Amino acid sequence: MSVDIVVDSIYLEKLKLRNDWIFITGFPGFGYVGTIATRYLVTQLRAEKIGNIITKYMPDFIALEDYGILTPYELFMSYDNKLLILVNNATPANIERVVFAKTIVKWAKSLGVKEFILAGGLNSRFKEGNERLRWVKTSVSSRELPEPKFHKGLYVVGPLAILFLTLEVEKVPAVMILPYTEPDRFDPKAAAVFIEKVNELLGLNIDVQGLIEYSKAVEEAEVLLSETLKNIEEDRRPKPYI
């Protein structure tokens, strides 16, 4: 199974200048929180795109962004903030998820990455009271968050779960932050919760107002779509005539 991390040669030496990197990533799972949050991070930090992950079964798409070509799995660097950010614009194929995770962790360890921060989403039907998120860490992590921990009976599934398991097996400090979200809904507000927690953990000052406004726009669009579909359905019904 082939999964390759391809970094532009001009960044290879710069990557080796630090041994205190923090690696942030997530996937387009519940609420698309992982992808929304990481894309917002690289935009706000003006991070440099340094490379891509290439896999045998990767999705066949590209797009144009301000920084250049958008690809399925993109690596960014914010040198001054000690951050490496992997933006997953797609979900790895089932057949290569384990190799995908192992390749990322092996590469990160070779650079001296000291911690992973993972972004995910937790189904809001498990929410208790006013809590906004839950979290879980690998056994070697010293992080302690004031929010409630992930507890027995809850599950994380998909590539995020495999990556977390790989980090646990490889004894890499990692914390997974899981804001509550609607599973099938594009949720910038939940991504904002993740960013605010990253601000707190890393001493950053990333403004989340853009995500909040985006969330309002999404909600308004959903209401408009719902009303439109309702009107269409009503128009299709038989009309009474006198």
N, C-alpha and C positions, 0 to 999 in steps of 0.2 A: 504494500500500500504506500503510495507516494504522497507525502505532505512536505512541502519545502517552504522555508522562510527565506525570502529573497529581499535583501536590504541593499539599497543603492550604495555603491562603493564609497561615495563621498561622506557617508555617515558611519562607516565601520569603525574608524579610529575614534571618532567622537563618542561612540557608544562605550568604548573601553576606558574612557577617561573617568567614568564614575563606577562605583561599586555599591551605590546606595539607591538604585532605581526602585520605584514603586510601579507596579504593573496594574493597570485598570482595564477591565474588559467586561463584556456582557453579550447576550445574544438576543435576537428578536423573538423572545418568548412572551409570557404573560404581559399584556399591556405594551409590548415592544419597549419595555423600560430600559433594558440593557443597551439596545441600539440607539434609542433617542438620547439617553444620558451620555454615552461615549461620544456621539457625534456633536452634541452640544458642548462637551468639554473641549474637544479639539478646536471647535470654532471660537469659543470664548478665550482660550489660551493661545490662540494662533499657533497651534502646534504644527510642526513640520511633518509632512508625510515622508517616511523614510523607506517604506517598502511594502510588500504584499505577501500574503500566504497563498501559495499555489497548491491546489490539490487535484487529484485525478478526476474526482466527481464534482468539482466546483460548478456553481451555476454559471450559465453562459450569458452574462450581461456586463456592460460597462455604462457609465454615464459621465457627463462633464460637470465638474464642480469648480469653484473659484480657485482651488489649489491644483487642479489638473484633472486626471482621470479617476473617477470613482470605480472601485472594484469590489468584489464580494467581501474580501477580508483584507483590511488596510491597517498598516502599522504607522503610528505617529509618535513623535518625540517632542516633549516640552523640556528642554535641557535644564533651564534654570529652576524649574519646579520638580526636577528629578522624576519625571513621569514618562512612562511608556504606555501608550494607549492603543489597544487593539479594537478597532471598530468592525464588528461583524454585521455587514449589511445583508447577510443571508445566513441560514442555518446549515452547518455542515451535514452532508449526507450521513445517514445512519451507519453505513458500512465503514466510514472513516473517522467517526467521532473520537474513538479511543486514540487512534494515531494522531489526530489533530491535537488533542489535549496533551499527549505525551511530548509531541514535538514542541509545543509552546513552552511547556514547563522545562524541558531540557535546554532550550535556547535561553530562556530567562535565567536559569541557574548559571549558565555559562557566562552571563554578563554580570552576575552578582546581584541580581534583583533580590531585594530584601523582604518584599511583601507583595502580595496580590490583594487587590480590592475588587470584588466581583459584584456586578449589578444584576439584579433579577427582579421578579415580581411575585407577590404572594396573593392568592385569591382573596378578595375582600370579604367573602362570606365567612372567613375565619377570624375576622377582626373582632377584637374585644375592646369595648369602650372607645376612647379617643386615640388609641395608639395609631401611629402612622406607618410603622415598619416593625419587622423582626429581623434578627440577625443570627448568624452562626459562624463559628471560626474553626480553623484546623487546630489540632491538639497542641501544636507548637507555637501558636500565636499568643502573644501577651495582651492583645487588645481586649478592652472591656468597655462596652457601650451601655449607656443608661437605659436604653429601650429594652423591652422584653425580648428574651431569646427565642429562637426557633425551638419548638418543643415536640415531644413525642406525639405522633399522630399526624404531623404535617409532612409533606413530601416536596422535594425539588426534583424535577425530572428533566430529561433532555441533555444537551451538550454542557449546560452549566453544571449539572450534577456530576457528569463525567469529569469535567475540569476540576471541580472541587475535590472529588475522590482522588484524582491524580496528585493534586497538591498535598492532600493528607498522606497518601502513600509515600510521596517523595519528601515528606517532612518540611514543607515550605510554609512559612507563616502566611495565612490568608484569612480574610474576613469577607463574608458574603452578606450584602445588605439587601433586604427584600421589602421594599415599600408595598403597601396594599394597593391592589389594582383590580380592574375588571379584566378577566382573562382574554376576552375577544375584542378589547377596545384599545385603540391607539391612545396612550395615556401620558401626555407630557407632564401633567401635574405630579404623577408618581415619580417620573424622572427627576423632577425638581426636588422632591424629597431626598432622593439619592444624592444629588449634587450638594444640597445643604449639609448632608451628613459628611460628605467628602471635604467640604469646606472646613467643617469642625475638626475632622481627624487630621487634616494635613495643613491647617492654617492658611487655607486659600480664601479668596474673597470673590468667588464667581457669582455674578448677578444672575438670579434665576427668573427675573421678571419676564424675559423673553419666553421662557417655557410656560409661565402662568398665562401670559397673553395668548400663546399658541393653544393652550388647553381650553381657554374660553372660546377661541375660534372653532376648535374641534367640537365643543359642546353645542355651539350655535349651529354648526353645520349638521350635526346629528339631529337636532330638533327640526331644522328645516327639511332634512331628508325624511324624517318620520312623518311630518305633516304632509309632505309631497306624496309619499307612499299611501298615506291615509286617504288623501283626496283622490288619488288614482283609483284606489279600491272602491271608494264611494261612487266614482263615476262609472265604474264597471257594473255596479248593481242595477238590476231592473228598476226602471222608473215607473212610479204609479201615474196613470193617466186618467183623467175624468172626462 
